Amino acid sequence: MSGIAKRTISLPAEQAGYIDALVAKGAYASASEVVRAGLRALQERDAAVEHWLRKEVAPTYDAMRKDPSRAVPTDRVRQNLRTHHAKRLKAGRGV
């Protein structure tokens, strides 16, 4: 790894203990590796959310702005949800 930048951080005891436990059981060689893995996971999640927003949410929003008649009225959505929920309860499948 080139360009390592050192940081000092403070963590709640529970999080520090979790890091220590991961290192102790051999899942990671050091606390730094645990933090790097956590940051990579956070970056991947943020990238996935950004992709979803750009590729799915924004185009849907643009399409709705262009043709508002595509929208389903909230009253109909609520009724459909109630009907669906009642059928699941009747079938014994719960929520």
PyMOL commands that set and color helices and strands:
alter all, ss='L'
color gray80, all
select helices_A, chain A and resi 13-24+31-66+68-70+74-90
alter helices_A, ss='H'
color red, helices_A
deselect
rebuild
show_as cartoon
